[in-house]
Amino acid sequence: MYEGVVQDLIDELGRLPGVGPKSAQRIAFHILQSEPADVKRLAHALTEVKAKVRFCAECGNVAQEERCRVCLDPRRDLTVICVVEEPKDVVAIERTREFRGKYHVLGGAISPIDGVGPGDLRIRELLARLADGAVTELILATDPNLEGEATATYLARMVGSLGLRVTRLASGLPVGGDLEYADEVTLGRAFEGRRLLDV
């Protein structure tokens, strides 16, 4: 649609997840109208993050060193590992300030339709971390969708013989939601996960 480098920029931006053709075009024209110093800062940030950021050798989270800040924290509970799909899930859980254990980032979820099987995830690394018997609880915090459920079920079966306490994050109704808008699966899980009220 556009000529040369402008179309190349739109095409490259459109390859980013969650960025459709119109958003890519808006971003491209924003960059064109920006000050050269702002564009240089953006380009520098992109090259720096690619050059300096890696994945933690222990848990698979993003890190600038060999191990991430969570794995380096001596105050963490070594007996509990929370399994998540992506590094962004670690950030979401950390924001709650409720979890004080360690993490294990799988790098995705089992999805046969997308050609992602157990061998494509960091499952072998998880089993290696569990081998010494120091971990007593494994929290499966994969997404509450078909792929996340399949991954959680697969992991639960894999570690079933290790004598661990295997738990799954509760799921159900969002705070501020209306019952009439909840789907059957969400409402069913809300009933399964109901708790006793202290009165």
N, C-alpha and C positions, 0 to 999 in steps of 0.2 A: 504494500500500500504506500509506504514512504520510501524514500530513496536511501540507498547505501547504508552508512553507519547508523542513521536514525532507526531504520528498520532492523538492523542487526541488534541494536540495544533493546528495542521492543521485544524482539524474539528471545533474547537472552533473559530479560526480566520475566517474560511469560513462561519460562521454564521453571521458575521458582514455585514452590508449593503454595497454593492458595492465591496465586496471582493470575487472574484471567487476562484476556487480550485488552480489555478496556483499562484495567488497573495498570497493566504493563505500559500502556500508552500514556496514562496520566503520570506515572513515575518517570518515564523517559522525558516527557516535556517539563516536568519539575526539575529534573537534572539539567536539562538544556537552559532553563531560566535561572538556575542557581549561580552563585558566585564561583569563580574558578577555585578559590581556596576551599569552599565547602565540598566541591566535587573531589578535590585532592584528598581531603580528610576522609571522605567515604571510600575512595579507592585505596588509601593507605590502611584503613580499618579492615577492609576485605582481605588485602594481601597479608596483613599482620595476623589476622585470626587463622588464616590458612597455614601460615608458616609456624605459628607458635602453639596453637591448640592441638591437643591430641586426646586420646581416650585413656583413662586411668587403667593401669596395668592390673589393678586389683578388681575394680567393680565395673569398669566400662563407662563411667561418667566422664564428662568433658573435664580436661585438666590442662594446666600449663606445665606441670612437672610430670614425673612418671606416675605419681599417685595424686588423686584429687584431694581437696581440702577436707572432705568428709572422712575419707580413709586415713588421713593424717591426724585427725582429731582423736587424742587419747581418751577423751571423755565419752566416746561412743560405746554403746553396749555391743560387745562382740558376739553375744549369744543370739542376736536377732538379726536376720537379713530380710529386707523388703525387696521383692523382685518387681521391677517395673520394665516397661517396654522401651522407653526413650529417656535421654537425659533431661528433657523438659519435664518429665514426670517427677524426677528428683526435686526439681525446683518447686513444683506445685506442693509436694508433701512437706518440704522444708519450710514453706511459708506458713504452714499450720502450727509449727513448733510443737507438735504432738509426738513426733517419732524421734527417738534418740539412738537407734541402732545403726546398722550399716545397710548399704544398698547393693543391688546387683542389677545392672542394666543389660537387658537381653539384646537390644538393637532391633527390636521389632516384635512381631507376633506371628504365629503360625497362620498362614493364609494360602492354602493350596491354589486358589483362583489366581493369586499373584505370583505363584511359583515359589513361595517362601515355606520351607519345611523346617523341622527341628534342627537339622544340620546347618542351617543358615543363621541360627541364633547362637548366643553365648551360653548354651546349656551345658556343654562340656566343662566350661570354666566354672559354672555354678556348682556342678557336681564335685569338681576338684576342691572348691572352697568348703564344701560340706563334709569332705572325706575325713577330716581329723576329729570330728565329733564335738567340736567346741560350740557349734550352733545348735540351739535347742528349739528355735521357732523360725519358720519360714512364712513370711507374709506375702501372699500373691496379690499384687496390686496392679494387675494388668487391666486394660480398659474393659468396661462392662459392655462389650459388643461381641459379636460372634467369634471374631478372631481372638480377642482377649480371653473369652471363656474357654475356647479350644486350647489355648496356650496354658491357661491355669490348670485345666483338667489334665493335660499331658504332663505338666510338671508335678502335679500332685501324685500321679501314678508313678512317675520316675523316682520320686523320693520316698514313696510309701514305705519301703522296707528299711529306711534309715532310722526309724523311731523318732522322727521329728514331730513337733506340733505344727501342722500346716493349716494356716488360716487364710481367709479371703476377705478383702475389704467389704464391708457392708454396702449395699446399694439399695436405693428406694426413692422416696419422694424428696424433691428439692425443697429447701426452706422457702416459703413464700409461694409455693406452687398450689394449684387447685387440683383436687382429685379427679374432676371431670376430664382434665386434659392429660392425665397419666395413661400411658399405654398399659396393656395387660401384664406384660413381663415386669415392668417397673413396679406396678401396684402389687403384683404377686410377691416380689422380693421384699417390698415394704412389709407385707404381712409376715413373711418368713423371718425377717430381721427385727420384729417388734421387741420392745424391751419393757420391763416392769417399771412403773413409775413409783417413786418414793413419795408417799403422802403422809 
